[in-house]
Amino acid sequence: MKSIVKYSITTLMLVLMLSSCTKVSGHGSVTIVLSGSVHGQLDPCG
C-alpha cells in the first residue's frame, strides 16, 4: 500500500513540474516552490 501512495505522489509531482515548465504563471511558480521543498537539489525547468 505504501508503494502505491509513494508512486502516486511521485507521479503527481512530475505532472506538476511538467505543467509548471510548459505554462509559466503564478500557479507554475507555486509548483516550483513546492517541488523545490521536496527535491531541493533538482531544478524542474532545468
Backbone as CSV, one residue per row, in Angstrom:
resi,resn,N_x,N_y,N_z,CA_x,CA_y,CA_z,C_x,C_y,C_z
1,MET,0.826,-1.206,0.000,0.000,0.000,0.000,0.859,1.254,0.000
2,LYS,1.937,1.247,0.785,2.807,2.419,0.844,3.442,2.710,-0.509
3,SER,3.810,1.667,-1.248,4.436,1.883,-2.554,3.457,2.539,-3.530
4,ILE,2.180,2.207,-3.425,1.175,2.826,-4.293,1.060,4.306,-3.976
5,VAL,1.050,4.652,-2.707,0.962,6.054,-2.299,2.203,6.808,-2.754
6,LYS,3.377,6.206,-2.560,4.631,6.852,-2.979,4.642,7.065,-4.491
7,TYR,4.190,6.085,-5.252,4.136,6.202,-6.710,3.164,7.297,-7.131
8,SER,2.028,7.375,-6.465,1.035,8.404,-6.789,1.582,9.795,-6.525
9,ILE,2.253,9.976,-5.402,2.830,11.276,-5.064,3.914,11.648,-6.064
10,THR,4.760,10.697,-6.423,5.820,10.953,-7.395,5.237,11.345,-8.747
11,THR,4.219,10.633,-9.184,3.568,10.950,-10.453,2.935,12.332,-10.415
12,LEU,2.278,12.653,-9.311,1.651,13.966,-9.171,2.689,15.074,-9.232
13,MET,3.814,14.891,-8.548,4.874,15.897,-8.563,5.444,16.059,-9.963
14,LEU,5.616,14.948,-10.680,6.139,15.012,-12.043,5.192,15.796,-12.949
15,VAL,3.906,15.526,-12.853,2.915,16.248,-13.659,2.928,17.731,-13.318
16,LEU,3.011,18.060,-12.035,3.036,19.462,-11.631,4.281,20.161,-12.150
17,MET,5.433,19.483,-12.084,6.673,20.092,-12.575,6.606,20.319,-14.082
18,LEU,6.088,19.342,-14.822,5.977,19.494,-16.272,5.014,20.611,-16.635
19,SER,3.901,20.692,-15.935,2.923,21.742,-16.238,3.482,23.115,-15.888
20,SER,4.295,23.186,-14.842,4.869,24.478,-14.460,5.907,24.936,-15.480
21,CYS,6.563,24.009,-16.143,7.567,24.368,-17.139,6.916,24.743,-18.471
22,THR,5.809,24.127,-18.797,5.166,24.415,-20.073,4.306,25.665,-20.000
23,LYS,3.740,25.945,-18.855,2.871,27.113,-18.699,3.332,27.900,-17.476
24,VAL,4.215,28.860,-17.688,4.762,29.641,-16.587,3.742,30.706,-16.192
25,SER,3.293,30.591,-14.949,2.311,31.539,-14.427,2.459,31.570,-12.912
26,GLY,1.543,32.219,-12.223,1.574,32.234,-10.765,1.484,30.830,-10.204
27,HIS,0.633,30.015,-10.798,0.492,28.623,-10.363,1.794,27.860,-10.589
28,GLY,2.463,28.141,-11.695,3.726,27.477,-12.002,4.796,27.792,-10.980
29,SER,4.863,29.039,-10.548,5.876,29.423,-9.572,5.611,28.755,-8.231
30,VAL,4.335,28.620,-7.874,3.982,27.924,-6.639,4.391,26.459,-6.733
31,THR,4.167,25.860,-7.896,4.534,24.463,-8.105,6.040,24.274,-7.973
32,ILE,6.812,25.203,-8.514,8.265,25.111,-8.421,8.710,25.193,-6.963
33,VAL,8.081,26.062,-6.195,8.422,26.183,-4.776,8.107,24.886,-4.045
34,LEU,6.930,24.298,-4.318,6.544,23.061,-3.659,7.481,21.919,-4.041
35,SER,7.800,21.803,-5.335,8.689,20.735,-5.771,10.101,20.972,-5.244
36,GLY,10.492,22.240,-5.112,11.809,22.563,-4.578,11.945,22.155,-3.125
37,SER,10.857,22.226,-2.360,10.916,21.832,-0.962,11.050,20.321,-0.819
38,VAL,10.539,19.590,-1.805,10.636,18.129,-1.767,11.959,17.666,-2.370
39,HIS,12.321,18.244,-3.504,13.562,17.888,-4.185,14.447,19.128,-4.237
40,GLY,15.106,19.445,-3.137,15.858,20.689,-3.025,16.980,20.818,-4.033
41,GLN,17.552,19.713,-4.480,18.701,19.762,-5.373,18.302,19.799,-6.845
42,LEU,17.024,19.588,-7.150,16.599,19.486,-8.544,15.941,20.772,-9.017
43,ASP,16.251,21.175,-10.241,15.602,22.318,-10.868,14.662,21.771,-11.937
44,PRO,13.342,21.806,-11.721,12.417,21.149,-12.648,12.443,21.719,-14.060
45,CYS,12.838,22.983,-14.210,12.876,23.581,-15.544,14.281,23.567,-16.136
46,GLY,15.186,22.922,-15.458,16.472,22.574,-15.948,17.468,23.589,-16.323
